[in-house]
Amino acid sequence: MGKKTEYRQVKINLLPEEYERISEQAEADGVTKAEWIRRRIGTKIEDKDLRSPQKRLPQKQADPKLLYEINRIGININKMTTWANKFRTLDRQILSSLVGIEAKLQAILDDC
């Protein structure tokens, strides 16, 4: 086996417009921002040297109302589980609420 490559990290601060420009250009080239910067300064890390290659997934904007509703559902589930753990029981009311939450989540997913 060959010698393990040691990497060093450089952190820089960018203006929002600089960061956006790098992000756009890296996405257009189909590479990560780090790879795009490496190419610009004339260095390259071979695929075999990468410790954990990452595939970039397209980012989607989430509807704030949807996030709010999902958060409310999570709060309700947390309250029910706290109650169930405290009293060591799962009564019909909690079970009914969980079934209702499941139905609401399925409706949200069906709308997406």
C-alpha positions, 0 to 999 in steps of 0.5 A: 500500500502507498503512503496515505496523503495528508490534507490541509484545510484552508478557510476563506471568507467570501462576499455573498456575490463571490460565493454565488459566482463560484457556486454557479460556475462549479455547478455549470462545470458539474463539480464541487466548489472545492474541485472548481477552486482546485482547478482554478489554482492548478491543483488536482486531487486524484479520485483514488486520493479522495477520502469520501467522494460526495455526490451533489444533489440538486437543492430544492426550495421548500415551501415555508408553510409546509415546513411550518406544518411539518414542524407542528406535526413533529411537536405534537408527536413529541408531546404524545411520546413524552406522555406515553413514556411518562405513563408507560401506556399508549391509549386510544386517543394517542393512537388515534392522533398518530393515525391522523398525523400519518394521514396528514403526512400522506396528504402532504406527500401526495401534494408534492 
